Amino acid sequence: MKSAPPGYNVMLNKRWQHISQYKLSPDVDTDALDRLIASVADFFEFPIALVSVLGQKQWFIAKSGLDVDFTSLEDAFCRHVVALRAPLVIEDASQHPDFRDNPLVLAAPHIRFYAGVPLTAGGREVGAVCLIDSRPNTLSDKDLRFLESLSYFISDYIHLIDKQRAGISDGDFAMMIESADVGVWDWEISNDHNVFNQRWCEMLGLESDEVESRSSFWKSLIHSDDFTSVNNAIRRHLAQEDEVLNVEYRMRHAEGHWLWVNTYGRVVANDSAGRPLRLTCVTRDISDKKSAELRERKQVQLLNFMNRAQSVFLHEKDIRHSCELIFDELLHLAESQFGLIGQVQVRSDGEKSLFIHALSNISWSEETNEQYRAYQRGELFFNNLDNLFGHVVTSGHVVLANRPRQHHASRGTPAGHPPLLRFLGLPIKIADETVGMIGLANKEEDYTEEDALFLQPLLDTLGALFYALDVEKSRHHAEQQLRYLAETDVLTKLPNRRAFIERTSAFYSQLKFTFSIAVIDIDYFKSINDQYGHQVGDEVLQEVAFRLSHSLRSDDLVARLGGEEFGICLYDTHDAPTLELLRRAIAETPILTSEGAVHVTVSIGACQVKPRGSAEHWEEDLRRADMALYRAKKEGRNRVRWHMPSKETSFT
């Protein structure tokens, strides 16, 4: 460290005389001041807080977090504050060229961070009020100014210590309170007399003559949700359950909005029985801090339910369930009474409508009750978009209407609709296309652009989910098309042989009914092709397929096995149309083709399968039906034959 300049010791002696004159000598009884500086340390959340005065040494007339009472003047950080006559902030002393070799940095208390402001007495700098940390740290400009204000307050407090021992007069306290540049509240408990300084009044936008001295006045300014917690905190402190009063709550500003404040203080006077007589506190506006905390907490909540919505969608591929899952949390987070989440759909006429994925139940009539029931069934569409919420879709922009009736897109509300006090409409987009919207209504305070910006990540997430849903639908549709093409005979539009084999397994899995497998062959089909051409042959195949499929029940199965051959499964032989009826449906009415009427007959071979059969036997059962078909052809065609002789029928 640099050596002292000439005359430095003389200057120290003069300062010491000045200090003694103002009773700042180290033998002053400052228990109350120790409690006050401990409160300062807690308030700023620093491990060490000190009030030092400089004489022959650096004396600590109040301290928290440090066991020593003095240090050498040469090593004292505070002497630089006094020399500068201005605040000094060192964020990391180990990196500072003037302090890195200081014994207080190299050894206990291992100072890294230091923030000190001058302590004055009689208009002269005599020491410092400082905060110390053993780790690098920072202090905002706002908090530094607050520390300066506390230093002025402590200077006045020290000056009044002697008076406090004998009982401070109301005039003394009023003087001390008014001189402070922080919000100060002093409460004389026995007669419920409250004094607030000018800064406290300014913080709440009040004039001094508007402030009443009774507790009922300032308590009336406390937010109803916080009133009980404030009362309980004061009660605990007065009962000596809590060492300090430290409470955060909301107070109503004169202009109507809410401020978050922190009140921090202690009982400073007791009667002979130890009952509290006077409570003195500092109060500061922490709205910015609380806003940041609330924003951070909301961001965490938003991220959590966004992740949950994505997880549910990926697992279930159900966008409606994903929206419903987050909807109540969204309303709570947006501080809104009701709302909706919708997805844009394009109708067959090309017009847009809004399919509702999530909706508040605000039914007020039978018609709206039915709408809500339709929503619960997943069938609710809003087709009329010529209104306030529809404007979000048609314009593609955020609609912020804190006076909804004055908005140009407003069409009013239906009779009986709950009052629409405020509205925020947020478009959900994919690129520049609006694919959906979130509508929120009736926040207690006005909606702001910040609300819209805060919810933008959710809009982006829902946009991605809507896109993923469209991709999933397209993929599913493509898969269905491919499956249809793979399992469908192009000419007759009936299932093909592959589909017939796959779907037959369902008949084997049922345990109740006997079913039948039949093979149908068009008689002399080659002759039809040779005589009339393949075009007519195709027309015959199509008509036979049509007559067969329209003669069967929905549970039955008909397929084209290949060429002129068809396969049939009758789900319940007992109640099924007889194969004889199928044969007659083909034989009794000629088929009209492009070359005229063509008389067509079919031969049918069938096999009966009992319940509890094994699907592994389908090839054997199909072979038995083929064998019966062979018999039908051998015996003259245009007839039905069963593999089981007892079931044989014939056409003669």
C-alpha positions as CSV (number, residue, x, y, z in Angstrom):
1,M,0.0,0.0,0.0
2,K,1.1,3.6,-0.6
3,S,2.7,5.5,2.3
4,A,0.7,8.3,4.0
5,P,1.1,11.8,2.5
6,P,2.7,14.6,4.6
7,G,0.4,15.9,7.3
8,Y,-1.7,12.8,7.3
9,N,-1.3,12.1,11.0
10,V,-2.3,15.7,11.8
11,M,-5.4,15.2,9.7
12,L,-6.2,12.0,11.6
13,N,-5.9,13.7,14.9
14,K,-8.3,16.4,13.9
15,R,-10.7,13.8,12.6
16,W,-10.4,11.9,15.9
17,Q,-11.2,15.1,17.8
18,H,-14.2,15.6,15.6
19,I,-15.3,12.1,16.2
20,S,-15.0,12.4,19.9
21,Q,-17.0,15.6,19.8
22,Y,-19.9,13.7,18.1
23,K,-19.6,10.8,20.5
24,L,-18.5,8.3,17.9
25,S,-15.7,6.9,20.1
26,P,-15.4,3.1,20.2
27,D,-16.6,2.9,23.8
28,V,-20.1,4.2,22.9
29,D,-22.8,1.7,23.8
30,T,-24.2,0.8,20.4
31,D,-26.1,-2.4,20.9
32,A,-29.1,-1.0,19.1
33,L,-26.8,0.0,16.2
34,D,-25.4,-3.5,16.1
35,R,-28.9,-4.8,15.6
36,L,-29.5,-2.2,13.0
37,I,-26.4,-3.1,11.0
38,A,-27.2,-6.8,11.3
39,S,-30.5,-5.9,9.7
40,V,-28.7,-4.2,6.9
41,A,-26.5,-7.3,6.3
42,D,-29.6,-9.4,6.2
43,F,-31.4,-7.0,4.0
44,F,-28.7,-6.9,1.4
45,E,-27.9,-10.6,1.9
46,F,-24.2,-10.0,2.6
47,P,-22.2,-11.9,5.2
48,I,-20.5,-8.8,6.7
49,A,-21.8,-5.3,7.3
50,L,-19.9,-2.7,9.2
51,V,-20.1,0.9,10.5
52,S,-16.5,2.1,10.9
53,V,-14.9,5.3,12.1
54,L,-11.3,6.4,11.4
55,G,-9.0,7.7,14.0
56,Q,-5.7,6.3,15.1
57,K,-7.1,3.0,13.9
58,Q,-10.2,1.8,12.1
59,W,-12.8,1.2,14.8
60,F,-16.1,-0.7,14.2
61,I,-18.8,1.0,16.2
62,A,-21.3,-1.5,14.8
63,K,-20.7,-4.8,13.0
64,S,-22.3,-8.0,11.8
65,G,-20.4,-11.1,10.6
66,L,-17.0,-10.0,12.0
67,D,-15.4,-10.7,15.4
68,V,-12.7,-8.0,15.5
69,D,-13.3,-4.5,16.9
70,F,-10.6,-2.7,14.9
71,T,-8.0,-3.0,12.2
72,S,-4.9,-1.0,11.4
73,L,-5.7,2.2,9.5
74,E,-3.2,1.4,6.8
75,D,-5.1,-1.8,5.8
76,A,-8.5,-0.2,6.1
77,F,-10.6,-0.1,2.9
78,C,-12.8,2.5,4.5
79,R,-10.0,5.1,4.6
80,H,-10.3,5.2,0.8
81,V,-14.0,6.0,1.0
82,V,-13.2,8.9,3.4
83,A,-10.4,10.1,1.2
84,L,-12.6,10.0,-1.9
85,R,-15.6,11.5,0.0
86,A,-17.7,9.2,-2.3
87,P,-18.9,5.6,-2.5
88,L,-16.3,2.9,-3.4
89,V,-17.2,-0.4,-4.9
90,I,-14.6,-3.2,-5.6
91,E,-16.1,-6.3,-7.2
92,D,-13.0,-8.5,-6.8
93,A,-10.2,-7.1,-4.6
94,S,-7.9,-10.0,-5.5
95,Q,-7.8,-8.6,-9.1
96,H,-7.5,-4.9,-8.1
97,P,-4.0,-3.5,-8.3
98,D,-4.4,-1.3,-5.2
99,F,-5.9,-4.0,-3.0
100,R,-4.8,-7.5,-4.1
101,D,-1.8,-7.4,-1.7
102,N,-3.8,-6.1,1.3
103,P,-3.6,-8.4,4.4
104,L,-7.3,-8.4,4.7
105,V,-7.5,-9.8,1.2
106,L,-4.8,-12.4,1.6
107,A,-5.9,-13.5,5.0
108,A,-9.1,-13.4,7.1
109,P,-11.6,-12.1,6.4
110,H,-10.4,-12.7,2.8
111,I,-12.2,-9.7,1.3
112,R,-13.2,-10.0,-2.3
113,F,-16.1,-7.7,-2.6
114,Y,-16.3,-4.3,-0.9
115,A,-18.9,-1.6,-1.1
116,G,-18.6,1.4,1.2
117,V,-20.3,4.8,1.4
118,P,-19.2,7.8,3.6
119,L,-20.5,8.1,7.2
120,T,-20.7,11.8,8.2
121,A,-20.9,13.6,11.4
122,G,-21.4,17.4,11.6
123,G,-21.0,17.6,7.8
124,R,-17.7,15.8,7.7
125,E,-16.7,12.3,6.6
126,V,-15.6,10.3,9.6
127,G,-15.9,6.8,8.5
128,A,-18.0,4.4,6.3
129,V,-20.9,2.1,6.2
130,C,-19.8,-0.9,4.2
131,L,-20.9,-4.3,2.9
132,I,-18.2,-7.1,2.5
133,D,-18.2,-10.5,0.9
134,S,-15.6,-13.2,0.7
135,R,-16.6,-13.9,-2.9
136,P,-16.7,-11.6,-5.9
137,N,-20.1,-9.9,-6.0
138,T,-21.9,-6.9,-7.5
139,L,-24.2,-4.1,-6.2
140,S,-26.7,-2.3,-8.4
141,D,-26.7,1.4,-8.7
142,K,-30.1,1.4,-7.0
143,D,-28.9,-0.6,-4.0
144,L,-25.8,1.6,-3.7
145,R,-28.0,4.7,-3.5
146,F,-30.1,2.9,-0.9
147,L,-26.9,2.1,1.1
148,E,-26.1,5.9,1.0
149,S,-29.5,6.7,2.3
150,L,-29.0,4.2,5.1
151,S,-25.7,5.8,5.9
152,Y,-27.5,9.2,6.4
153,F,-30.1,7.5,8.5
154,I,-27.3,5.8,10.7
155,S,-25.6,9.2,11.1
156,D,-28.8,10.6,12.5
157,Y,-29.4,7.5,14.5
158,I,-26.0,7.7,16.1
159,H,-26.5,11.3,16.9
160,L,-29.7,10.4,18.8
161,I,-28.3,7.4,20.7
162,D,-28.0,9.4,24.0
163,K,-31.5,10.8,23.6
164,Q,-32.9,7.3,23.0
165,R,-31.5,6.1,26.3
166,A,-33.7,8.6,28.1
167,G,-36.6,8.1,25.8
168,I,-36.8,9.7,22.4
169,S,-39.4,12.4,22.0
170,D,-41.9,12.4,19.2
171,G,-40.1,15.5,17.8
172,D,-36.7,13.7,17.7
173,F,-38.2,10.7,15.9
174,A,-40.0,12.9,13.5
175,M,-36.8,14.8,12.7
176,M,-34.9,11.5,12.2
177,I,-37.6,10.0,10.0
178,E,-38.0,13.1,7.8
179,S,-34.2,13.4,7.4
180,A,-33.9,9.8,5.9
181,D,-33.9,9.4,2.2
182,V,-35.6,6.0,2.4
183,G,-39.2,5.1,3.2
184,V,-39.4,5.1,7.0
185,W,-42.3,4.0,9.1
186,D,-42.3,4.6,12.9
187,W,-45.1,3.1,15.0
188,E,-45.7,4.2,18.6
189,I,-47.6,1.0,19.6
190,S,-49.3,2.0,22.9
191,N,-51.3,4.8,21.4
192,D,-51.3,3.5,17.8
193,H,-49.6,6.6,16.4
194,N,-47.8,6.1,13.1
195,V,-45.4,8.5,11.4
196,F,-44.3,8.1,7.8
197,N,-41.5,10.2,6.2
198,Q,-41.8,12.1,2.9
199,R,-40.1,9.3,1.0
200,W,-42.7,6.8,2.1
201,C,-45.5,9.1,1.0
202,E,-43.8,9.7,-2.4
203,M,-43.3,6.0,-2.9
204,L,-47.1,5.5,-2.7
205,G,-48.0,8.7,-4.6
206,L,-49.5,10.3,-1.5
207,E,-49.4,13.8,-0.2
208,S,-48.4,14.2,3.5
209,D,-51.8,15.6,4.4
210,E,-53.5,12.5,2.9
211,V,-51.7,10.2,5.4
212,E,-53.5,9.3,8.6
213,S,-51.7,8.3,11.8
214,R,-53.8,5.3,12.7
215,S,-52.7,1.8,11.7
216,S,-56.1,1.2,10.0
217,F,-55.0,3.7,7.3
218,W,-51.8,2.1,6.0
219,K,-53.3,-1.4,6.5
220,S,-56.2,-0.4,4.2
221,L,-53.5,0.0,1.4
222,I,-52.3,-3.6,1.7
223,H,-53.5,-6.1,-1.0
224,S,-56.2,-8.4,0.4
225,D,-54.2,-11.5,-0.5
226,D,-51.2,-10.2,1.5
227,F,-53.0,-8.7,4.5
228,T,-53.0,-11.8,6.7
229,S,-49.3,-12.5,6.1
230,V,-48.3,-8.9,7.0
231,N,-50.4,-9.0,10.2
232,N,-48.9,-12.4,11.2
233,A,-45.3,-11.2,10.6
234,I,-45.9,-8.1,12.8
235,R,-47.5,-10.2,15.5
236,R,-44.6,-12.7,15.6
237,H,-42.0,-9.9,15.8
238,L,-43.8,-8.1,18.6
239,A,-44.1,-11.4,20.4
240,Q,-40.3,-11.8,20.0
241,E,-40.8,-15.0,17.9
242,D,-38.9,-13.4,15.0
243,E,-35.8,-11.3,15.6
244,V,-36.6,-8.9,12.9
245,L,-39.7,-7.8,10.9
246,N,-39.0,-8.7,7.3
247,V,-42.0,-9.0,5.0
248,E,-42.8,-8.5,1.4
249,Y,-46.3,-7.5,0.3
250,R,-48.3,-5.3,-2.1
251,M,-49.6,-1.8,-1.4
252,R,-52.0,0.2,-3.6
253,H,-50.5,3.3,-5.2
254,A,-52.6,6.4,-5.2
255,E,-52.9,6.0,-9.0
256,G,-54.6,2.6,-8.5
257,H,-51.8,0.1,-9.4
258,W,-50.0,-2.2,-7.0
259,L,-46.5,-1.8,-5.7
260,W,-44.5,-4.6,-4.2
261,V,-42.7,-3.3,-1.1
262,N,-40.3,-4.8,1.5
263,T,-40.6,-3.6,5.1
264,Y,-37.6,-4.4,7.3
265,G,-37.2,-3.3,10.9
266,R,-37.1,-3.9,14.7
267,V,-38.7,-2.9,18.0
268,V,-36.4,-0.1,19.2
269,A,-38.0,0.6,22.6
270,N,-39.5,-1.5,25.3
271,D,-41.1,-0.7,28.6
272,S,-39.8,-1.9,32.0
273,A,-41.7,-5.2,31.6
274,G,-40.2,-5.8,28.2
275,R,-43.3,-5.0,26.2
276,P,-42.7,-3.3,22.8
277,L,-43.3,0.4,22.8
278,R,-41.9,1.5,19.4
279,L,-41.4,-0.2,16.0
280,T,-39.2,1.4,13.4
281,C,-38.9,0.1,9.9
282,V,-37.5,1.0,6.5
283,T,-39.7,0.3,3.4
284,R,-38.5,0.2,-0.1
285,D,-40.2,-0.4,-3.5
286,I,-39.2,-3.8,-4.8
287,S,-41.6,-4.0,-7.7
288,D,-38.9,-4.4,-10.2
289,K,-37.3,-7.3,-8.2
290,K,-40.7,-9.0,-7.7
291,S,-41.6,-8.5,-11.4
292,A,-38.3,-10.2,-12.4
293,E,-39.0,-13.0,-9.9
294,L,-42.5,-13.5,-11.0
295,R,-41.5,-13.4,-14.7
296,E,-38.8,-16.0,-14.0
297,R,-41.3,-18.2,-12.0
298,K,-43.8,-17.9,-14.8
299,Q,-41.2,-18.8,-17.4
300,V,-40.4,-22.0,-15.5
301,Q,-44.1,-22.8,-15.3
302,L,-44.6,-22.0,-19.0
303,L,-41.6,-24.2,-19.9
304,N,-42.9,-27.1,-17.7
305,F,-46.4,-27.3,-19.2
306,M,-45.1,-26.7,-22.7
307,N,-42.8,-29.8,-22.2
308,R,-45.8,-31.7,-20.8
309,A,-47.9,-30.8,-23.8
310,Q,-45.2,-31.9,-26.2
311,S,-44.7,-35.2,-24.3
312,V,-48.4,-36.0,-24.3
313,F,-48.6,-35.3,-28.0
314,L,-45.6,-37.4,-28.9
315,H,-47.0,-40.2,-26.8
316,E,-50.7,-40.0,-27.8
317,K,-50.7,-38.0,-31.0
318,D,-53.7,-36.2,-29.6
319,I,-53.4,-32.4,-29.9
320,R,-56.8,-31.8,-28.2
321,H,-55.6,-33.7,-25.0
322,S,-52.4,-31.7,-25.1
323,C,-54.3,-28.4,-25.2
324,E,-56.7,-29.4,-22.5
325,L,-53.9,-30.5,-20.3
326,I,-52.3,-27.1,-20.2
327,F,-55.4,-25.0,-20.5
328,D,-56.2,-24.3,-16.8
329,E,-52.5,-23.6,-16.1
330,L,-52.5,-21.2,-19.1
331,L,-55.5,-19.3,-17.7
332,H,-53.8,-19.1,-14.3
333,L,-50.5,-18.0,-15.7
334,A,-52.1,-15.3,-17.9
335,E,-54.3,-14.2,-14.9
336,S,-57.4,-14.6,-17.2
337,Q,-60.9,-15.6,-16.3
338,F,-61.7,-17.6,-19.4
339,G,-60.4,-18.4,-22.9
340,L,-60.0,-20.8,-25.7
341,I,-57.4,-22.6,-27.9
342,G,-58.5,-23.2,-31.5
343,Q,-57.0,-24.6,-34.7
344,V,-57.9,-23.2,-38.2
345,Q,-59.7,-25.6,-40.5
346,V,-60.5,-25.0,-44.1
347,R,-64.1,-26.1,-45.0
348,S,-65.1,-27.7,-48.3
349,D,-66.4,-24.3,-49.5
350,G,-62.9,-22.8,-49.0
351,E,-63.8,-20.7,-46.0
352,K,-62.0,-20.9,-42.7
353,S,-63.4,-22.0,-39.4
354,L,-62.0,-22.6,-35.9
355,F,-62.0,-26.0,-34.4
356,I,-61.9,-25.7,-30.6
357,H,-59.3,-27.8,-28.8
358,A,-59.8,-26.2,-25.3
359,L,-62.6,-24.0,-24.0
360,S,-63.8,-22.4,-20.7
361,N,-67.3,-23.4,-19.7
362,I,-69.1,-20.1,-19.6
363,S,-72.5,-21.5,-20.7
364,W,-75.4,-19.2,-20.0
365,S,-78.2,-20.7,-22.1
366,E,-79.4,-24.0,-23.5
367,E,-77.8,-23.2,-26.8
368,T,-74.4,-22.5,-25.3
369,N,-74.7,-25.5,-23.1
370,E,-75.1,-27.6,-26.2
371,Q,-72.1,-25.8,-27.7
372,Y,-70.0,-26.8,-24.7
373,R,-71.3,-30.4,-24.9
374,A,-70.3,-30.4,-28.6
375,Y,-66.8,-29.2,-27.5
376,Q,-66.7,-32.1,-25.0
377,R,-67.5,-34.5,-27.8
378,G,-64.7,-32.9,-29.9
379,E,-67.2,-31.5,-32.5
380,L,-67.2,-27.7,-31.8
381,F,-66.4,-25.4,-34.7
382,F,-66.7,-21.6,-34.8
383,N,-67.7,-20.8,-38.4
384,N,-68.4,-17.1,-37.9
385,L,-65.0,-15.3,-37.8
386,D,-66.5,-11.8,-38.3
387,N,-65.9,-10.8,-34.7
388,L,-63.2,-9.9,-32.2
389,F,-61.7,-13.3,-31.7
390,G,-62.1,-14.2,-35.4
391,H,-60.1,-11.0,-36.2
392,V,-57.0,-12.8,-34.8
393,V,-57.4,-15.5,-37.5
394,T,-58.4,-13.2,-40.4
395,S,-55.7,-10.5,-39.6
396,G,-52.9,-12.8,-38.4
397,H,-52.0,-10.2,-35.7
398,V,-52.2,-9.9,-32.0
399,V,-55.5,-8.4,-30.9
400,L,-55.1,-6.4,-27.7
401,A,-58.4,-4.9,-26.6
402,N,-58.6,-3.6,-23.1
403,R,-61.8,-1.8,-24.1
404,P,-63.4,-4.5,-26.3
405,R,-66.5,-2.5,-27.3
406,Q,-64.2,0.2,-28.8
407,H,-62.4,-2.2,-31.1
408,H,-63.3,-2.0,-34.7
409,A,-63.7,-5.8,-35.0
410,S,-66.0,-6.0,-32.0
411,R,-69.6,-7.2,-32.7
412,G,-70.7,-7.1,-29.1
413,T,-71.6,-10.2,-27.1
414,P,-74.7,-12.3,-27.2
415,A,-77.5,-11.7,-24.7
416,G,-76.5,-13.3,-21.4
417,H,-72.8,-13.6,-22.2
418,P,-70.6,-12.9,-19.2
419,P,-69.2,-9.3,-19.5
420,L,-66.1,-9.1,-21.8
421,L,-63.9,-6.6,-19.9
422,R,-60.5,-7.2,-21.6
423,F,-59.4,-9.5,-24.5
424,L,-56.1,-10.7,-25.7
425,G,-56.0,-12.7,-29.0
426,L,-52.8,-14.4,-30.0
427,P,-52.3,-16.0,-33.5
428,I,-50.6,-19.4,-33.7
429,K,-48.5,-19.4,-36.9
430,I,-46.4,-21.7,-39.0
431,A,-44.1,-19.4,-41.0
432,D,-46.5,-16.6,-42.1
433,E,-49.7,-18.7,-42.1
434,T,-52.1,-18.4,-39.2
435,V,-53.0,-21.9,-38.2
436,G,-54.7,-21.3,-34.8
437,M,-55.2,-18.9,-32.0
438,I,-55.3,-18.5,-28.2
439,G,-58.0,-16.2,-26.8
440,L,-57.8,-14.9,-23.3
441,A,-60.3,-12.7,-21.5
442,N,-60.9,-10.7,-18.3
443,K,-57.6,-10.2,-16.7
444,E,-58.0,-7.9,-13.6
445,E,-55.4,-5.5,-15.0
446,D,-55.0,-4.4,-18.7
447,Y,-53.3,-6.9,-21.0
448,T,-50.0,-5.6,-22.4
449,E,-47.6,-6.3,-25.2
450,E,-45.4,-7.9,-22.6
451,D,-48.1,-10.5,-22.0
452,A,-48.1,-11.4,-25.7
453,L,-44.3,-11.6,-25.8
454,F,-44.2,-13.8,-22.7
455,L,-46.6,-16.3,-24.3
456,Q,-44.8,-16.4,-27.7
457,P,-42.8,-19.6,-26.8
458,L,-46.2,-21.3,-26.2
459,L,-47.5,-20.1,-29.5
460,D,-44.4,-21.4,-31.2
461,T,-44.8,-24.8,-29.5
462,L,-48.5,-25.1,-30.4
463,G,-47.6,-24.1,-34.0
464,A,-45.0,-26.9,-34.1
465,L,-47.6,-29.3,-32.6
466,F,-50.2,-28.3,-35.2
467,Y,-47.6,-28.8,-37.9
468,A,-46.6,-32.1,-36.5
469,L,-50.3,-33.1,-36.4
470,D,-50.7,-32.2,-40.0
471,V,-47.6,-34.1,-40.9
472,E,-48.9,-37.1,-38.9
473,K,-52.3,-36.9,-40.6
474,S,-50.6,-36.7,-44.0
475,R,-48.4,-39.7,-43.1
476,H,-51.4,-41.7,-41.8
477,H,-53.4,-40.8,-45.0
478,A,-50.4,-41.9,-47.1
479,E,-50.1,-45.1,-45.2
480,Q,-53.8,-45.8,-45.6
481,Q,-53.5,-45.1,-49.3
482,L,-50.5,-47.4,-49.7
483,R,-52.2,-50.0,-47.6
484,Y,-55.4,-49.6,-49.7
485,L,-53.4,-50.0,-52.9
486,A,-51.5,-53.0,-51.5
487,E,-54.7,-54.7,-50.3
488,T,-57.2,-53.7,-53.0
489,D,-57.9,-55.1,-56.4
490,V,-57.7,-52.2,-58.8
491,L,-60.4,-53.4,-61.2
492,T,-63.2,-54.5,-58.8
493,K,-62.2,-52.3,-55.7
494,L,-62.6,-55.5,-53.6
495,P,-59.9,-56.6,-51.2
496,N,-57.3,-58.7,-53.0
497,R,-56.0,-62.2,-52.1
498,R,-53.4,-60.8,-49.6
499,A,-56.1,-58.8,-47.7
500,F,-58.4,-61.9,-47.8
501,I,-55.8,-64.0,-46.1
502,E,-55.0,-61.3,-43.5
503,R,-58.7,-60.5,-42.6
504,T,-59.7,-64.2,-42.5
505,S,-57.7,-64.5,-39.2
506,A,-60.4,-62.3,-37.5
507,F,-63.0,-65.0,-38.3
508,Y,-60.9,-67.6,-36.6
509,S,-60.4,-65.4,-33.5
510,Q,-64.1,-65.2,-32.7
511,L,-65.3,-67.9,-30.3
512,K,-69.1,-68.0,-30.9
513,F,-70.2,-68.6,-34.4
514,T,-69.5,-71.2,-37.0
515,F,-68.3,-69.5,-40.2
516,S,-67.8,-70.5,-43.8
517,I,-65.1,-70.0,-46.4
518,A,-66.2,-70.2,-50.0
519,V,-64.4,-69.9,-53.4
520,I,-66.4,-68.6,-56.4
521,D,-65.4,-69.0,-60.0
522,I,-67.1,-67.5,-63.0
523,D,-68.0,-70.2,-65.4
524,Y,-66.5,-70.2,-68.9
525,F,-64.9,-66.8,-68.3
526,K,-62.2,-67.4,-71.0
527,S,-64.9,-67.8,-73.5
528,I,-66.4,-64.5,-72.5
529,N,-63.0,-62.8,-73.1
530,D,-62.5,-64.7,-76.4
531,Q,-66.0,-63.8,-77.7
532,Y,-66.4,-60.2,-76.4
533,G,-62.9,-59.0,-75.6
534,H,-61.1,-58.2,-72.4
535,Q,-63.1,-54.9,-72.0
536,V,-66.3,-56.9,-71.6
537,G,-64.5,-59.4,-69.4
538,D,-63.5,-56.6,-67.0
539,E,-67.1,-55.3,-67.0
540,V,-68.3,-58.8,-66.1
541,L,-65.8,-59.0,-63.2
542,Q,-66.8,-55.6,-61.9
543,E,-70.6,-56.5,-61.9
544,V,-70.0,-59.9,-60.3
545,A,-68.0,-58.1,-57.6
546,F,-70.8,-55.6,-57.1
547,R,-73.5,-58.2,-56.8
548,L,-71.6,-60.3,-54.4
549,S,-70.6,-57.4,-52.1
550,H,-74.2,-56.1,-52.1
551,S,-75.7,-59.5,-51.2
552,L,-73.5,-59.9,-48.1
553,R,-73.7,-58.3,-44.6
554,S,-71.2,-55.8,-43.3
555,D,-69.5,-58.5,-41.1
556,D,-68.9,-60.8,-44.1
557,L,-65.9,-60.6,-46.4
558,V,-65.7,-60.8,-50.2
559,A,-62.4,-60.5,-52.1
560,R,-61.0,-61.1,-55.6
561,L,-58.5,-63.9,-55.3
562,G,-57.2,-63.5,-58.8
563,G,-58.4,-63.9,-62.4
564,E,-62.1,-64.8,-62.4
565,E,-62.0,-66.2,-58.8
566,F,-63.5,-64.7,-55.7
567,G,-63.2,-65.6,-52.0
568,I,-66.0,-65.2,-49.4
569,C,-66.1,-65.5,-45.6
570,L,-69.6,-65.7,-44.0
571,Y,-69.2,-64.6,-40.4
572,D,-72.2,-66.5,-39.0
573,T,-73.3,-69.5,-41.1
574,H,-76.6,-69.8,-39.2
575,D,-77.8,-66.3,-40.1
576,A,-75.8,-65.8,-43.3
577,P,-77.4,-65.5,-46.8
578,T,-77.1,-68.9,-48.4
579,L,-74.5,-69.5,-51.1
580,E,-77.4,-70.6,-53.3
581,L,-78.8,-67.0,-53.1
582,L,-75.4,-65.7,-54.1
583,R,-75.3,-68.0,-57.1
584,R,-78.8,-67.0,-58.1
585,A,-77.9,-63.3,-57.8
586,I,-75.4,-63.8,-60.6
587,A,-77.2,-66.3,-62.8
588,E,-80.8,-65.0,-62.9
589,T,-80.1,-61.6,-64.3
590,P,-77.8,-61.1,-67.3
591,I,-75.0,-58.6,-67.0
592,L,-75.3,-55.5,-69.2
593,T,-72.0,-54.7,-70.9
594,S,-70.8,-52.4,-73.6
595,E,-71.4,-55.3,-76.1
596,G,-74.8,-56.1,-74.8
597,A,-76.3,-58.5,-72.2
598,V,-74.1,-61.4,-71.3
599,H,-75.5,-64.4,-69.4
600,V,-73.0,-65.3,-66.6
601,T,-73.1,-68.2,-64.0
602,V,-70.7,-69.1,-61.2
603,S,-69.6,-72.2,-59.4
604,I,-69.1,-72.2,-55.7
605,G,-67.1,-74.4,-53.4
606,A,-67.4,-74.0,-49.6
607,C,-66.0,-75.2,-46.3
608,Q,-67.5,-74.8,-42.9
609,V,-65.2,-73.8,-39.9
610,K,-66.3,-74.3,-36.3
611,P,-65.6,-71.8,-33.5
612,R,-62.3,-71.9,-31.8
613,G,-60.6,-72.9,-35.0
614,S,-56.9,-72.0,-35.5
615,A,-55.9,-69.4,-38.1
616,E,-53.0,-71.7,-38.9
617,H,-55.5,-73.9,-40.7
618,W,-56.7,-71.3,-43.2
619,E,-54.7,-72.8,-46.1
620,E,-56.2,-76.3,-45.4
621,D,-59.7,-74.8,-45.1
622,L,-59.2,-72.8,-48.3
623,R,-57.9,-76.0,-50.1
624,R,-61.0,-77.8,-48.9
625,A,-63.2,-75.1,-50.4
626,D,-61.2,-75.4,-53.6
627,M,-61.8,-79.1,-53.7
628,A,-65.5,-78.5,-53.3
629,L,-65.3,-75.9,-56.2
630,Y,-63.6,-78.5,-58.3
631,R,-66.5,-80.9,-57.7
632,A,-69.0,-78.2,-58.6
633,K,-67.3,-77.7,-61.9
634,K,-66.9,-81.4,-62.6
635,E,-70.6,-81.9,-62.0
636,G,-71.6,-79.3,-64.5
637,R,-70.9,-75.9,-63.1
638,N,-73.5,-73.3,-62.0
639,R,-73.9,-74.9,-58.6
640,V,-72.8,-74.9,-55.0
641,R,-70.8,-77.7,-53.4
642,W,-69.7,-78.1,-49.7
643,H,-66.7,-79.9,-48.5
644,M,-68.9,-81.6,-46.0
645,P,-71.4,-83.9,-47.8
646,S,-74.2,-83.2,-45.3
647,K,-74.1,-79.6,-46.3
648,E,-74.2,-80.1,-50.1
649,T,-76.7,-78.4,-52.2
650,S,-77.0,-78.4,-55.9
651,F,-78.7,-76.6,-58.8
652,T,-80.6,-78.7,-61.3
